[in-house]
Amino acid sequence: MNRVQPWQDLILEPPTVLGVDEFNENHLTIRLWIKTKPLKQWDVAREYRRRLKNAFDREGISNPLPHRTIQIESASELSNLNGRK
C-alpha cells in the first residue's frame, strides 16, 4: 500500500500557504491551511509536522532554538564560576 494514499484521502483540498507570519532570531512561522475530513485535522497536522521535520533533517536545516556559547579564558574564571576564589 502506498504510504501517501491514506493521508491524501484525509485531505479535501490542496493546502493553501498563506505566507510568513513571523520571522525572528528564534523561529519562523509559516501559516497554511489544510482542509481535512471532520476530526482528522490533528492527525494530518501531526503527519505534516513529522514530514516537515524529516525534510529539514535531510536538508541539514537545524532547529532554530536559541544557542549559547560560553567561552572561559582561564582556570581562575572557571573557579570563580564554581564559587571558588
C-alpha positions, 0 to 999 in steps of 0.5 A: 500500500502506498504510504501517501494514499491514506493521508491524501484521502484525509485531505479535501483540498490542496493546502493553501500557504498563506505566507510568513507570519513571523520571522525572528532570531528564534523561529519562523512561522509559516501559516497554511491551511489544510482542509481535512475530513471532520476530526482528522485535522490533528492527525494530518497536522501531526503527519505534516509536522513529522514530514516537515521535520524529516525534510529539514533533517535531510536538508541539514536545516537545524532547529532554530532554538536559541544557542549559547556559547560560553567561552572561559579564558582561564582556570581562575574564571572557571573557579570563580564560576564554581564559587571558588576564589 
